[in-house]
Amino acid sequence: MTEERRRILDMLSEGKVTVEDAERLLEALQDTPRVETRKRRKRRSRINAPISPIPSVEELQDTLEGLGEEIEKGLEEGLEGLEESLSGWSDSEDSDRDKDGKTSMRDDTFAVGDNPRLVVRGFNGRIRVRAGEPGSIRVRARLKKPRGIKYSAVQEGDLVTVEAKPDRQSEGFLHGFSRQNSGANIEVVVPVTTSVDLATSNGPVELRGTENGGTVQTKNGPIRVEQFKGDLKATTKNAPITVKTLSGSAELYSLNSRVSIEDAHGRFDARTTNGTIKFQGSIEPRNSNKLETTNGNIRVALDDDPSLKLTAATVNGRVRCEVPGFVASVEKRQQLQGTVGEGEAELTAKTVNGSIAIQ
Protein backbone atom coordinates (compact mmCIF):
# COMPACT_ATOMS: atom_id res chain seq x y z
CA MET A 1 0.00 0.00 0.00
CA THR A 2 1.35 3.42 -0.96
CA GLU A 3 1.85 6.19 1.57
CA GLU A 4 -0.88 8.28 -0.08
CA ARG A 5 -3.48 5.47 0.09
CA ARG A 6 -2.57 4.84 3.73
CA ARG A 7 -3.11 8.50 4.58
CA ILE A 8 -6.51 8.52 2.89
CA LEU A 9 -7.62 5.37 4.74
CA ASP A 10 -6.34 6.81 8.03
CA MET A 11 -8.34 9.99 7.42
CA LEU A 12 -11.43 7.87 6.68
CA SER A 13 -11.02 5.76 9.84
CA GLU A 14 -10.58 8.90 11.96
CA GLY A 15 -13.75 10.42 10.55
CA LYS A 16 -11.95 13.35 8.94
CA VAL A 17 -13.37 12.51 5.49
CA THR A 18 -16.56 10.88 4.28
CA VAL A 19 -16.65 7.66 2.30
CA GLU A 20 -17.55 9.64 -0.84
CA ASP A 21 -14.58 11.99 -0.38
CA ALA A 22 -12.21 9.07 0.19
CA GLU A 23 -13.46 7.31 -2.96
CA ARG A 24 -13.01 10.50 -4.96
CA LEU A 25 -9.42 10.90 -3.80
CA LEU A 26 -8.57 7.24 -4.41
CA GLU A 27 -9.88 7.63 -7.96
CA ALA A 28 -7.63 10.67 -8.39
CA LEU A 29 -4.65 8.59 -7.33
CA GLN A 30 -5.53 5.91 -9.88
CA ASP A 31 -5.58 8.53 -12.64
CA THR A 32 -1.97 9.61 -12.00
CA PRO A 33 0.69 8.49 -14.48
CA ARG A 34 2.18 5.08 -13.80
CA VAL A 35 5.87 4.40 -14.01
CA GLU A 36 6.58 1.70 -16.55
CA THR A 37 7.94 -1.45 -14.95
CA ARG A 38 11.23 -3.04 -15.98
CA LYS A 39 9.42 -6.09 -17.37
CA ARG A 40 7.21 -3.97 -19.64
CA ARG A 41 10.17 -1.98 -20.89
CA LYS A 42 11.99 -5.20 -21.75
CA ARG A 43 8.97 -6.62 -23.62
CA ARG A 44 8.50 -3.39 -25.55
CA SER A 45 12.17 -3.20 -26.47
CA ARG A 46 12.01 -6.69 -28.04
CA ILE A 47 9.11 -5.67 -30.27
CA ASN A 48 10.30 -2.26 -31.39
CA ALA A 49 13.23 -1.96 -33.78
CA PRO A 50 15.81 -0.74 -34.38
CA ILE A 51 17.50 -0.86 -31.00
CA SER A 52 18.14 2.67 -29.79
CA PRO A 53 21.45 3.74 -28.27
CA ILE A 54 21.91 3.13 -24.56
CA PRO A 55 21.10 6.39 -22.74
CA SER A 56 23.61 8.04 -20.46
CA VAL A 57 23.23 8.12 -16.68
CA GLU A 58 22.24 11.79 -16.82
CA GLU A 59 19.57 11.09 -19.43
CA LEU A 60 18.14 8.32 -17.28
CA GLN A 61 18.11 10.62 -14.25
CA ASP A 62 16.31 13.33 -16.23
CA THR A 63 13.70 10.81 -17.44
CA LEU A 64 13.07 9.47 -13.94
CA GLU A 65 12.88 12.99 -12.55
CA GLY A 66 10.28 13.92 -15.16
CA LEU A 67 8.15 10.89 -14.37
CA GLY A 68 8.47 11.60 -10.67
CA GLU A 69 7.33 15.18 -11.15
CA GLU A 70 4.26 14.05 -13.11
CA ILE A 71 3.29 11.54 -10.42
CA GLU A 72 3.94 14.07 -7.66
CA LYS A 73 1.82 16.68 -9.42
CA GLY A 74 -1.08 14.27 -9.87
CA LEU A 75 -1.04 13.17 -6.25
CA GLU A 76 -0.80 16.69 -4.92
CA GLU A 77 -3.66 17.89 -7.12
CA GLY A 78 -5.79 15.04 -5.77
CA LEU A 79 -4.92 15.85 -2.16
CA GLU A 80 -5.43 19.58 -2.68
CA GLY A 81 -8.81 18.90 -4.27
CA LEU A 82 -9.87 16.88 -1.25
CA GLU A 83 -8.69 19.60 1.14
CA GLU A 84 -10.63 22.21 -0.83
CA SER A 85 -13.81 20.12 -0.62
CA LEU A 86 -13.40 19.66 3.13
CA SER A 87 -12.60 23.28 3.99
CA GLY A 88 -16.06 24.80 3.76
CA TRP A 89 -17.03 27.46 6.31
CA SER A 90 -20.65 26.45 6.77
CA ASP A 91 -22.54 27.97 9.71
CA SER A 92 -25.03 25.10 9.67
CA GLU A 93 -22.68 22.12 9.57
CA ASP A 94 -22.95 21.29 13.28
CA SER A 95 -26.48 20.50 14.36
CA ASP A 96 -27.73 20.30 17.92
CA ARG A 97 -28.04 16.64 18.85
CA ASP A 98 -28.40 16.82 22.63
CA LYS A 99 -31.33 14.41 22.61
CA ASP A 100 -29.26 11.23 22.70
CA GLY A 101 -26.69 12.66 25.11
CA LYS A 102 -23.81 11.87 22.75
CA THR A 103 -23.32 15.37 21.34
CA SER A 104 -23.71 18.79 22.90
CA MET A 105 -23.53 22.27 21.35
CA ARG A 106 -22.12 25.31 23.17
CA ASP A 107 -22.53 28.86 21.85
CA ASP A 108 -20.97 31.94 23.50
CA THR A 109 -20.45 35.53 22.34
CA PHE A 110 -18.02 38.00 23.96
CA ALA A 111 -17.75 41.76 23.43
CA VAL A 112 -14.14 42.80 22.72
CA GLY A 113 -12.12 45.89 21.81
CA ASP A 114 -9.97 46.80 18.83
CA ASN A 115 -7.09 44.34 19.40
CA PRO A 116 -8.49 41.15 20.93
CA ARG A 117 -6.63 37.88 21.58
CA LEU A 118 -7.95 34.35 21.14
CA VAL A 119 -6.50 31.20 22.69
CA VAL A 120 -8.00 27.80 21.79
CA ARG A 121 -6.95 24.42 23.19
CA GLY A 122 -8.77 21.37 21.85
CA PHE A 123 -8.43 17.62 21.44
CA ASN A 124 -9.70 14.99 19.00
CA GLY A 125 -11.37 17.49 16.72
CA ARG A 126 -10.91 20.44 14.40
CA ILE A 127 -10.46 24.14 15.10
CA ARG A 128 -11.77 26.71 12.63
CA VAL A 129 -11.23 30.44 13.04
CA ARG A 130 -12.35 33.05 10.54
CA ALA A 131 -12.61 36.82 10.46
CA GLY A 132 -16.00 38.45 10.90
CA GLU A 133 -17.41 41.73 12.17
CA PRO A 134 -15.52 43.90 14.70
CA GLY A 135 -16.52 44.15 18.34
CA SER A 136 -17.25 40.53 19.26
CA ILE A 137 -15.92 36.98 19.33
CA ARG A 138 -18.41 34.16 18.86
CA VAL A 139 -17.42 30.66 19.93
CA ARG A 140 -19.36 27.54 18.98
CA ALA A 141 -18.28 24.07 20.05
CA ARG A 142 -19.70 20.64 19.30
CA LEU A 143 -18.72 18.23 22.06
CA LYS A 144 -18.78 14.53 21.33
CA LYS A 145 -19.58 12.56 24.50
CA PRO A 146 -19.78 15.76 26.57
CA ARG A 147 -19.87 13.97 29.93
CA GLY A 148 -16.23 13.01 29.37
CA ILE A 149 -15.12 16.55 28.41
CA LYS A 150 -14.17 19.52 30.56
CA TYR A 151 -15.08 22.56 28.45
CA SER A 152 -14.80 26.28 29.13
CA ALA A 153 -15.02 29.55 27.20
CA VAL A 154 -14.06 32.54 29.33
CA GLN A 155 -13.10 36.18 28.89
CA GLU A 156 -10.55 38.34 30.69
CA GLY A 157 -10.43 41.82 29.22
CA ASP A 158 -9.84 41.44 25.47
CA LEU A 159 -8.53 37.88 25.91
CA VAL A 160 -10.92 35.01 25.14
CA THR A 161 -9.75 31.51 26.12
CA VAL A 162 -11.48 28.36 24.90
CA GLU A 163 -10.45 24.98 26.30
CA ALA A 164 -11.71 21.44 25.79
CA LYS A 165 -9.91 18.56 27.51
CA PRO A 166 -10.72 15.09 28.86
CA ASP A 167 -12.43 15.14 32.24
CA ARG A 168 -10.76 12.22 33.97
CA GLN A 169 -12.76 12.57 37.18
CA SER A 170 -16.08 12.10 35.43
CA GLU A 171 -14.91 9.25 33.16
CA GLY A 172 -14.38 6.73 35.94
CA PHE A 173 -12.78 3.34 35.45
CA LEU A 174 -13.16 3.29 31.66
CA HIS A 175 -11.87 6.82 31.12
CA GLY A 176 -9.15 5.64 28.71
CA PHE A 177 -11.64 4.01 26.33
CA SER A 178 -14.08 6.90 26.59
CA ARG A 179 -11.39 9.46 25.84
CA GLN A 180 -10.59 7.81 22.49
CA ASN A 181 -14.15 8.43 21.27
CA SER A 182 -14.71 11.90 22.73
CA GLY A 183 -13.56 15.21 21.33
CA ALA A 184 -14.49 18.76 20.38
CA ASN A 185 -15.01 20.63 17.12
CA ILE A 186 -14.56 24.35 17.77
CA GLU A 187 -15.49 27.16 15.38
CA VAL A 188 -14.80 30.82 16.19
CA VAL A 189 -15.67 34.05 14.38
CA VAL A 190 -13.36 36.92 15.38
CA PRO A 191 -12.59 40.53 14.39
CA VAL A 192 -9.95 40.90 11.67
CA THR A 193 -7.50 42.43 14.16
CA THR A 194 -7.48 39.37 16.47
CA SER A 195 -4.19 37.65 17.31
CA VAL A 196 -4.61 33.89 17.68
CA ASP A 197 -3.00 30.96 19.49
CA LEU A 198 -4.58 27.68 18.32
CA ALA A 199 -3.68 24.11 19.28
CA THR A 200 -5.36 20.71 19.12
CA SER A 201 -4.09 17.16 19.59
CA ASN A 202 -5.73 15.20 16.77
CA GLY A 203 -7.50 17.21 14.13
CA PRO A 204 -7.19 19.87 11.41
CA VAL A 205 -6.78 23.59 12.07
CA GLU A 206 -8.07 26.25 9.68
CA LEU A 207 -7.50 29.99 9.96
CA ARG A 208 -8.75 32.64 7.55
CA GLY A 209 -8.81 36.40 7.28
CA THR A 210 -7.02 37.65 10.42
CA GLU A 211 -4.35 40.36 10.33
CA ASN A 212 -2.56 40.36 13.68
CA GLY A 213 -0.33 37.28 13.61
CA GLY A 214 -0.64 34.00 15.42
CA THR A 215 0.45 30.45 16.25
CA VAL A 216 -1.15 27.25 14.95
CA GLN A 217 -0.29 23.76 16.16
CA THR A 218 -1.69 20.24 15.80
CA LYS A 219 -0.15 16.81 16.24
CA ASN A 220 -2.06 14.79 13.62
CA GLY A 221 -3.97 16.96 11.21
CA PRO A 222 -3.55 19.37 8.29
CA ILE A 223 -3.10 23.11 8.76
CA ARG A 224 -4.65 25.57 6.33
CA VAL A 225 -4.16 29.35 6.55
CA GLU A 226 -5.71 31.81 4.07
CA GLN A 227 -5.77 35.61 3.68
CA PHE A 228 -3.45 36.16 6.61
CA LYS A 229 -1.30 39.13 7.68
CA GLY A 230 1.36 39.18 10.37
CA ASP A 231 3.83 36.69 11.81
CA LEU A 232 2.72 33.06 11.52
CA LYS A 233 4.11 29.96 13.22
CA ALA A 234 2.53 26.65 12.17
CA THR A 235 3.56 23.14 13.24
CA THR A 236 2.16 19.67 12.56
CA LYS A 237 3.58 16.16 12.38
CA ASN A 238 1.75 13.88 9.99
CA ALA A 239 -0.17 16.16 7.64
CA PRO A 240 0.37 18.98 5.12
CA ILE A 241 0.58 22.71 5.74
CA THR A 242 -1.09 24.96 3.17
CA VAL A 243 -0.73 28.75 3.21
CA LYS A 244 -2.51 30.94 0.65
CA THR A 245 -2.33 34.73 0.40
CA LEU A 246 -0.02 35.74 3.22
CA SER A 247 1.73 39.02 3.95
CA GLY A 248 4.28 38.90 6.77
CA SER A 249 6.61 36.18 7.99
CA ALA A 250 5.97 32.44 8.20
CA GLU A 251 7.75 29.66 10.08
CA LEU A 252 6.25 26.35 8.94
CA TYR A 253 7.21 22.84 10.04
CA SER A 254 5.67 19.49 9.08
CA LEU A 255 7.44 16.24 9.90
CA ASN A 256 5.89 13.83 7.39
CA SER A 257 4.10 15.78 4.68
CA ARG A 258 4.31 18.65 2.20
CA VAL A 259 4.46 22.39 2.81
CA SER A 260 2.79 24.64 0.24
CA ILE A 261 3.00 28.46 0.18
CA GLU A 262 1.06 30.37 -2.48
CA ASP A 263 0.60 34.08 -3.23
CA ALA A 264 2.88 35.10 -0.36
CA HIS A 265 5.04 38.15 0.39
CA GLY A 266 7.52 38.47 3.25
CA ARG A 267 10.03 36.23 5.02
CA PHE A 268 9.78 32.42 5.04
CA ASP A 269 11.26 29.43 6.83
CA ALA A 270 9.63 26.19 5.69
CA ARG A 271 10.87 22.75 6.71
CA THR A 272 9.77 19.15 6.48
CA THR A 273 11.45 15.75 6.61
CA ASN A 274 9.36 13.64 4.25
CA GLY A 275 7.56 15.83 1.75
CA THR A 276 7.82 18.42 -0.99
CA ILE A 277 8.04 22.17 -0.48
CA LYS A 278 6.37 24.60 -2.88
CA PHE A 279 6.68 28.37 -2.75
CA GLN A 280 5.11 31.01 -4.99
CA GLY A 281 5.40 34.67 -4.16
CA SER A 282 7.94 37.38 -3.39
CA ILE A 283 10.65 37.73 -0.75
CA GLU A 284 11.27 40.95 1.16
CA PRO A 285 14.74 42.54 1.02
CA ARG A 286 17.14 42.24 3.97
CA ASN A 287 15.70 38.90 5.04
CA SER A 288 17.11 35.38 5.27
CA ASN A 289 14.79 32.63 3.97
CA LYS A 290 15.11 28.82 4.14
CA LEU A 291 13.30 25.97 2.38
CA GLU A 292 14.57 22.61 3.58
CA THR A 293 13.46 18.98 3.29
CA THR A 294 15.16 15.59 3.41
CA ASN A 295 13.03 13.41 1.14
CA GLY A 296 11.24 15.57 -1.40
CA ASN A 297 11.50 18.13 -4.17
CA ILE A 298 11.56 21.93 -3.77
CA ARG A 299 9.74 24.15 -6.29
CA VAL A 300 10.08 27.94 -6.17
CA ALA A 301 8.26 30.47 -8.39
CA LEU A 302 9.39 34.06 -7.69
CA ASP A 303 7.07 36.96 -8.48
CA ASP A 304 7.88 40.52 -9.57
CA ASP A 305 11.57 41.36 -10.01
CA PRO A 306 13.39 39.26 -7.38
CA SER A 307 16.57 40.55 -5.74
CA LEU A 308 18.33 37.85 -3.77
CA LYS A 309 21.37 35.71 -3.17
CA LEU A 310 20.63 32.05 -3.90
CA THR A 311 22.15 28.91 -2.43
CA ALA A 312 20.66 25.57 -3.51
CA ALA A 313 21.98 22.04 -2.99
CA THR A 314 20.88 18.40 -3.17
CA VAL A 315 22.60 15.02 -2.85
CA ASN A 316 20.41 12.80 -5.06
CA GLY A 317 18.76 14.97 -7.66
CA ARG A 318 19.31 18.08 -9.75
CA VAL A 319 19.34 21.84 -9.11
CA ARG A 320 18.36 24.41 -11.72
CA CYS A 321 17.53 28.11 -11.76
CA GLU A 322 15.57 29.68 -14.63
CA VAL A 323 15.13 33.17 -13.18
CA PRO A 324 16.00 35.85 -15.78
CA GLY A 325 19.19 37.70 -14.90
CA PHE A 326 20.55 35.01 -12.60
CA VAL A 327 24.35 35.15 -12.37
CA ALA A 328 25.91 31.93 -11.06
CA SER A 329 29.12 31.85 -9.03
CA VAL A 330 28.87 28.05 -8.55
CA GLU A 331 26.93 26.01 -11.09
CA LYS A 332 26.88 22.23 -10.83
CA ARG A 333 24.24 19.60 -11.32
CA GLN A 334 23.67 19.25 -7.58
CA GLN A 335 24.84 22.64 -6.31
CA LEU A 336 24.07 26.20 -7.27
CA GLN A 337 25.07 29.60 -5.93
CA GLY A 338 24.52 32.99 -7.43
CA THR A 339 22.73 36.34 -7.45
CA VAL A 340 19.52 37.71 -8.92
CA GLY A 341 19.30 41.47 -9.24
CA GLU A 342 21.00 43.35 -6.40
CA GLY A 343 20.98 40.36 -4.04
CA GLU A 344 19.05 42.20 -1.31
CA ALA A 345 17.62 39.04 0.33
CA GLU A 346 18.92 35.52 0.94
CA LEU A 347 17.29 32.26 -0.11
CA THR A 348 18.63 28.84 0.85
CA ALA A 349 17.01 25.70 -0.58
CA LYS A 350 18.27 22.26 0.45
CA THR A 351 17.16 18.66 0.07
CA VAL A 352 18.87 15.26 0.18
CA ASN A 353 16.68 13.02 -1.97
CA GLY A 354 15.00 15.29 -4.47
CA SER A 355 15.45 18.05 -7.03
CA ILE A 356 15.25 21.83 -6.76
CA ALA A 357 13.74 24.10 -9.42
CA ILE A 358 13.69 27.90 -9.12
CA GLN A 359 11.97 30.10 -11.68
C-alpha positions, 0 to 999 in steps of 0.5 A, spaced: 500 500 500 502 506 498 503 512 503 498 516 499 493 510 500 494 509 507 493 517 509 486 517 505 484 510 509 487 513 516 483 519 514 477 515 513 477 511 519 478 517 523 472 520 521 476 526 517 473 525 510 466 521 508 466 515 504 464 519 498 470 523 499 475 518 500 473 514 494 473 520 490 481 521 492 482 514 491 480 515 484 484 521 483 490 517 485 488 511 480 488 517 474 496 519 476 501 516 471 504 510 472 511 508 471 513 503 466 515 497 470 522 493 468 518 487 465 514 492 460 520 496 458 523 489 456 517 486 452 517 493 448 524 493 447 524 486 443 518 488 439 520 495 437 526 496 432 531 498 431 535 498 438 536 505 440 542 507 443 543 506 450 542 512 454 547 516 459 546 516 466 544 523 466 539 522 461 536 516 465 536 521 471 532 526 467 527 521 465 526 518 472 525 525 474 520 527 469 516 521 471 516 523 478 514 530 477 508 528 473 506 523 479 507 528 484 503 533 481 497 528 480 497 526 487 498 533 490 492 535 485 488 530 488 490 531 495 489 539 494 482 537 491 480 533 497 482 539 502 478 544 498 472 540 498 473 539 506 474 546 507 467 549 507 465 554 512 458 552 513 454 555 519 449 550 519 454 544 519 454 542 526 447 540 528 444 540 535 443 533 537 443 533 545 437 528 545 441 522 545 446 525 550 452 523 545 453 530 542 452 537 545 452 544 542 455 550 546 454 557 543 458 563 547 459 571 544 463 575 547 464 583 546 471 585 545 475 591 543 480 593 537 485 588 538 483 582 541 486 575 543 484 568 542 486 562 545 484 555 543 486 548 546 482 542 543 483 535 542 480 529 538 477 534 533 478 540 528 479 548 530 476 553 525 477 560 526 475 566 521 474 573 520 467 576 521 465 583 524 468 587 529 466 588 536 465 581 538 468 573 538 463 568 537 465 561 539 461 555 537 463 548 540 460 541 538 462 536 544 462 529 542 460 525 549 460 531 553 460 527 559 467 526 558 469 533 556 471 539 561 469 545 556 470 552 558 469 559 554 471 565 558 473 572 557 478 576 561 479 583 558 480 582 550 482 575 551 478 570 550 480 563 552 477 556 549 479 549 552 476 542 551 480 537 555 478 530 557 475 530 564 478 524 567 474 525 574 467 524 570 470 518 566 471 513 571 474 506 570 473 506 563 476 513 562 481 511 557 476 508 552 471 513 553 477 518 551 478 515 544 471 516 542 470 523 545 472 530 542 471 537 540 469 541 534 470 548 535 469 554 530 470 561 532 468 568 528 473 573 530 474 581 528 480 581 523 485 584 528 485 578 532 491 575 534 490 567 535 494 561 538 490 555 536 492 548 538 489 541 538 491 534 539 488 530 533 484 534 528 485 539 522 486 547 524 483 552 519 485 559 519 482 565 515 482 572 514 485 575 520 491 580 520 494 580 527 499 574 527 498 567 530 500 560 532 497 554 529 499 547 532 496 540 531 499 533 532 495 529 527 492 533 522 492 538 516 493 546 517 490 551 512 491 558 513 488 563 508 488 571 507 493 572 513 497 578 515 502 578 520 507 573 523 505 566 523 508 559 526 505 553 524 507 546 526 504 539 525 507 532 524 503 527 519 499 532 515 500 537 510 501 545 511 497 549 506 498 557 506 494 561 501 495 569 500 499 571 506 503 578 507 508 577 513 513 572 515 511 564 516 515 559 520 512 552 517 514 545 520 511 538 518 514 532 519 511 527 514 508 531 509 508 537 504 508 544 505 505 549 500 505 556 500 502 560 495 501 568 493 505 570 499 510 576 500 515 576 506 520 572 510 519 564 510 522 558 513 519 552 511 521 545 513 519 538 512 522 531 513 518 527 508 515 531 503 515 536 498 516 544 499 512 549 494 513 556 494 510 562 490 510 569 491 515 574 493 521 575 498 522 581 502 529 585 502 534 584 507 531 577 510 534 570 510 529 565 507 530 557 508 526 551 504 529 545 507 526 537 506 530 531 506 526 526 502 522 531 497 522 536 491 523 543 492 519 548 487 520 555 487 516 560 483 518 568 484 514 573 483 515 581 480 523 582 479 526 578 485 533 581 488 536 575 492 542 571 493 541 564 492 544 557 495 541 551 492 543 544 494 541 536 493 545 530 494 540 525 489 537 529 484 538 536 480 538 543 481 536 548 476 535 556 476 531 559 470 530 566 473 531 571 468 538 575 470 541 570 474 548 570 475 551 563 477 558 563 481 557 556 482 553 552 477 553 544 478 548 539 477 547 538 484 549 545 487 548 552 485 550 559 488 549 565 485 545 572 485 539 575 482 538 582 481 541 586 487 541 580 491 538 584 497 535 578 500 537 571 501 534 564 499 537 557 501 534 551 498 536 544 500 534 537 500 537 530 500 533 526 496 530 530 491 530 536 485 530 543 486 527 548 481 527 555 481 523 560 476 
